[in-house]
């Protein structure tokens, strides 16, 4: 999932969201510190978190994970 950090940040910035605002939009199911760690590549998300992010951004889990290049 080496592309995940850059994909997450790219999608977040496309929506002009801060990490804190993304957390709030997700009803705080994912905390801002988790988002920071993911974008820095220091942690990887759980499957549940990937599903939540994919649904929120309207992309596939494969796109988030870097397994495909199209949304």
MODA-V666658 format. One record per residue. N is the residue number from 1. RES is the residue in one small letter. PSI is psi as a letter, one per 20 degrees, with the letter a starting at -180 (999 if undefined). Layout:
N/RES/PSI
N/RES/PSI
This chain:
1/x/k
2/x/h
3/x/i
4/x/g
5/x/g
6/x/h
7/x/g
8/x/g
9/x/g
10/x/g
11/x/g
12/x/g
13/x/h
14/x/h
15/x/j
16/x/l
17/x/q
18/x/r
19/x/h
20/x/g
21/x/h
22/x/g
23/x/g
24/x/g
25/x/h
26/x/k
27/x/k
28/x/k
29/x/h
30/x/p
31/x/q
32/x/g
33/x/h
34/x/g
35/x/g
36/x/g
37/x/h
38/x/g
39/x/h
40/x/i
41/x/j
42/x/i
43/x/q
44/x/q
45/x/q
46/x/r
47/x/g
48/x/g
49/x/g
50/x/g
51/x/g
52/x/g
53/x/g
54/x/g
55/x/g
56/x/g
57/x/i
58/x/k
59/x/r
60/x/q
61/x/h
62/x/h
63/x/g
64/x/g
65/x/i
66/x/j
67/x/i
68/x/q
69/x/i
70/x/q
71/x/999
